[in-house]
Amino acid sequence: MDNIVQVNKDLFLNISEAVKIEAHGNSFRISIRGNNGALTEYYCHADAPGYSKLKELLAKAK
């Protein structure tokens, strides 16, 4: 469960499935490839419940 991040009140993402995570202003853009091969982008804004956890996980990954 360490890689699960809540990006808004209804959406949780497993960031280990992310193709790319990049800083985008005061948020993070998370790109995940779905089962059909399509790339979907999600944003985790600074006021999102999982923002600090995502920031912490990315710092550990460096």
C-alpha positions in Angstrom: 0.0 0.0 0.0 3.0 2.3 0.1 2.7 3.2 -3.6 -1.0 4.1 -3.4 -1.6 7.9 -3.5 -4.9 9.7 -3.1 -4.9 12.4 -5.8 -8.4 13.7 -5.0 -11.3 12.7 -2.8 -12.5 9.8 -5.0 -9.3 8.7 -6.9 -6.4 6.6 -5.6 -3.5 5.7 -8.0 -0.8 3.1 -7.7 2.1 5.2 -8.7 4.3 2.1 -9.3 2.2 1.8 -12.5 3.1 5.3 -13.6 5.0 5.7 -16.9 6.1 9.2 -15.9 5.6 11.6 -13.0 6.7 15.2 -13.4 6.3 18.4 -11.5 3.9 20.8 -13.1 3.7 24.1 -11.3 2.4 23.4 -7.8 1.1 19.9 -8.8 2.4 16.7 -10.2 1.3 15.2 -13.5 1.1 11.4 -13.4 1.0 9.5 -16.6 -0.4 5.9 -16.5 -0.9 3.5 -19.5 -4.2 1.6 -19.3 -5.0 -1.9 -20.3 -5.9 -0.7 -23.8 -2.6 1.0 -24.2 -3.9 4.5 -24.0 -1.9 7.0 -21.9 -4.0 8.8 -19.3 -2.7 11.8 -17.3 -3.8 12.6 -13.8 -2.9 15.7 -11.7 -2.2 15.7 -8.0 -2.5 19.3 -6.9 -0.9 20.7 -3.7 -4.2 20.6 -1.8 -4.8 16.9 -2.6 -4.8 14.5 0.3 -1.9 12.5 -1.2 0.3 15.4 -2.4 2.8 15.3 0.5 3.0 11.5 0.3 3.7 11.6 -3.4 6.4 14.3 -2.9 8.0 12.2 -0.2 8.0 9.0 -2.3 9.6 10.9 -5.2 12.3 12.3 -2.9 13.1 8.8 -1.7 13.3 7.5 -5.3 16.1 10.0 -6.3 
